[in-house]
Amino acid sequence: MAAKNEPGNTPVTIKKYANRRLYNTATSSYVTLEHLCQMVKDGVEFLVYDAKTGEDITRAVLTQIIVEEEGKGDNLLPISFLRQVISFYGDSMQRMLLPRYLEHSMDLFAENRERMQSYMKEAMGGMFPFGSLEDLGKQNMAIFEQAMKMFAPMAKGQGAAGGKDEPEGKDRVKDLQGKLDELQRQLNEMAKK
């Protein structure tokens, strides 16, 4: 399997042919979506291009990998989340905000996961306390759902969410929410003009 890309290295080029076969130009071999999934997990960056047109189809292929993984019963994306994401398509204002917010949220989630794994290794000597991980997962989902509620009420004219349901001790999320609220206010003013 390919090694993790080092900073400054160019992503691996994958070509997708009309017969739906994927060709890894770095290894000069055909690969499957499972191979690409493993490359993502290994931190190997790649770009997928249509072999005939040269169009970058990386987003579509990554989405296809997610669909395949969800189809295997490894469901990470709640139905309500998928419905909310779908509802934002076609809304140019949300299209500007949502991708950056989701990317930032996933970065924070990954950072928290790494901290928790490190904590478990140090504090528990490799033991796996399910309750603590479950609580962390619930807390992260609550933060994420709260963030998604910030967007949904705006479409209904209720303003940004916040207040009572907000988890305590989440200064970074509060800061981000404040910034998004301010950005939303500015966008609303621009839309009125």
Secondary structure, DSSP 8 states (H G I E B T S, - for coil): ------TT---EEEEE-TTS-EEETTTTEEE-HHHHHHHHHTT--EEEEETTT--B-HHHHHHHHHHHHHHTT---S-HHHHHHHHHHTT-HHHHHHHHHHHHHHHHHHHHHHHHHHHHHHHHHTT---HHHHHHHHHHHHHHHHHHHHHHHHHHHT-----STTS-TT-HHHHHHHHHHHHHHHHHHHHHH-
